[in-house]
Amino acid sequence: MNDTIIEFRNVYKDLITQDNNEVIQTTILSDLNFKIQRGEFTSITGPSGSGKTTMLYLMGILDKPTKGTVVLDGQETTALSEEQLAVLRNDKLGFIFQFHFLLPEFSSLENVMMPMLARGKYTYAAAREAAKELLEQVEMGNKLNSKPNQLSGGQQQRVAIARALSNKPKVLLADEPTGNLDSKNSAIVFDLFKKLNEETNQTIIVVTHDEGFAHRTRRILHVIDGRIDYSTNI
Amino acid sequence: MIINRNILYIAFRQLSHRRRQTLLTIGGIGISVMVLISAISLMDGLLQSFTNKIINSAPHIIVSGEKITNPVSDLLYKKDSSSTFMFYKNVERNDEDLIKNYARVENIIYTDPNIKLVSPVLSINVIAKFGIISQPMLVLGIIPKKADAITKFSENMTEGKFDELERSPDAIIIGSSAAKDFQVKVGDRINLVSNFGNTFAVNVVGIFSTGINDVDNNAYANLRLAQNIGNYLPNEVTQLYLRANNLDKISGSAQTIKKNTNYDAKTWEENAASVISLYKTISSMIYFLVFFVLLVAGFGVANILITNVLEKYKDIAILKSFGYKNSEISAIYIIQGMMVAMLGALIGCLLGFIMIQILSSIPITPSQTSSVRSDHLEMGKSPYYFLLTSIFAMIVSFFASLGPSRSASKVNPVDILRGER
């Protein structure tokens, strides 16, 4: 079995903006080639505007490259339709963002159930059980019925992590997951990631500013000006 | 696309989260549905009560003495092409519009199995004098038993007895509107002056009210009496009132009668055509205006959905990130529109039902100028008003939700998720 879970082949990403009828083309990523293996715990670092978040969205097939190919779990994604990509995202990926993006009308439990119910893979009862288990795993078992606005920032992020894990994703993608948290909560989030990676061999890719966080992951991809500056295994 | 339960759930929760605006929008739909139902019921009720009264108490077909103009006689055409005729004037005898030897015409008419009853009528114009009042009046000579089967005088007598008409040779019954004009009571004696200047003193033996002003403005006398006053022969009448078994077939019957008798025959629909078309014109104008009320309610639906979409960009982006399809995101907002419409329609149907009850219980002063009189509003009652209006509200809401749902499905998650920084 192929051990590569994500592969970038000659990936370019241009951003086209319009300013005073002038079309401005900015190259964000140019000629990226790299592979991420199953079970890796990788962080992507680099200065602001270096293109690391764009990389993450390309891996998450939320965005499409201008040129080149993104391969996810052995499947080329370039030619897929929006609907097919949605199915693929639901099946293989879990997202965590700097801001939790929990749905405000729903309880913690319901938020975690959302991805499971999207494609009808779970019955309501089964999704409920699984969501409960996940929330207990992130130590939020006592806040099952709380709405997001009743939770602290750290608690919200833990619910978001449980939600990202709900469909047993092949890859967990996190965009500055600790960017909005204090050091205590950042540590909780990191420990969760580490535990997941070690105990279940969960592939995790984290975009982060936090050097301390990055250096405790197993691999760092450092990006400068849309190119990989270096890649180190720790 | 299969709409899974979760989509319904998300749609519902987003709506119930904005309770006040949702309720206002539902109320808007509800009120416009109510107004539409009431308007349809009112207009339909008016038309129905009008046609019912006509069908119940007016002749289905009237055969009148108006001669159908004969075509140029065949005798004028010669085989010989050498002679030419010029047709100068189709001279007709200036006959009165009479049906002569009506018994023979009756027999011809009765050959149509659809005709149940023929009632001969002689209408004459007289000047009626009572006290100081002197006014023209239309007196219709009838054979009481036959005429009663069509107009149901005996059921509509407000004073006196219809049977008296048959018993005494100089009796008349008079419509309530005419009775009011002359201020006559049962037992009064009034004078009728004919075209020839003869005066006939007659007894008022009854007053009736059918609710149709055309009928209630007239007086009715025995056929023989009317023939005397108007100086007609005993076998002459001006009209034959017909009652049919099957209303759907009366236009065919009217055609047959025209052909077989050479007299003009008109169905009740033709006779009332101008009134019916007036009703229909007014109805369609009212529906048109009320339609705009529902359209405004539709804007309300669009408004709440647009607000929902604009406020929920983040939620839409996150739903997409974990695998909700564009079509499912669209469905959320179309479902919201449908939910609002359904609840609004439900409330509107309830309000509409109450409104119909209230309106139909309001007493109104009968007017003498309208063609049909009634002491309260005749509201139409049919489940179709509710069904059609509800479906219509759903259609309006559906179109109102298309725009917002489309813009929701177009949300680019990357823009939104990144935009937070």
Boltz contact constraints between the chains, C-beta under 6 A:
constraints:
  - contact:
      token1: [A, 57]
      token2: [B, 414]
      max_distance: 6.0
  - contact:
      token1: [A, 62]
      token2: [B, 413]
      max_distance: 6.0
  - contact:
      token1: [A, 62]
      token2: [B, 414]
      max_distance: 6.0
  - contact:
      token1: [A, 63]
      token2: [B, 414]
      max_distance: 6.0
  - contact:
      token1: [A, 82]
      token2: [B, 326]
      max_distance: 6.0
  - contact:
      token1: [A, 83]
      token2: [B, 325]
      max_distance: 6.0
  - contact:
      token1: [A, 86]
      token2: [B, 323]
      max_distance: 6.0
  - contact:
      token1: [A, 86]
      token2: [B, 325]
      max_distance: 6.0
  - contact:
      token1: [A, 89]
      token2: [B, 323]
      max_distance: 6.0
  - contact:
      token1: [A, 90]
      token2: [B, 323]
      max_distance: 6.0
  - contact:
      token1: [A, 95]
      token2: [B, 321]
      max_distance: 6.0
  - contact:
      token1: [A, 97]
      token2: [B, 417]
      max_distance: 6.0
  - contact:
      token1: [A, 99]
      token2: [B, 420]
      max_distance: 6.0
  - contact:
      token1: [A, 101]
      token2: [B, 314]
      max_distance: 6.0
  - contact:
      token1: [A, 101]
      token2: [B, 318]
      max_distance: 6.0
  - contact:
      token1: [A, 103]
      token2: [B, 315]
      max_distance: 6.0
  - contact:
      token1: [A, 105]
      token2: [B, 13]
      max_distance: 6.0
  - contact:
      token1: [A, 105]
      token2: [B, 17]
      max_distance: 6.0
  - contact:
      token1: [A, 115]
      token2: [B, 322]
      max_distance: 6.0
  - contact:
      token1: [A, 117]
      token2: [B, 6]
      max_distance: 6.0
  - contact:
      token1: [A, 118]
      token2: [B, 323]
      max_distance: 6.0
  - contact:
      token1: [A, 118]
      token2: [B, 324]
      max_distance: 6.0
  - contact:
      token1: [A, 120]
      token2: [B, 4]
      max_distance: 6.0
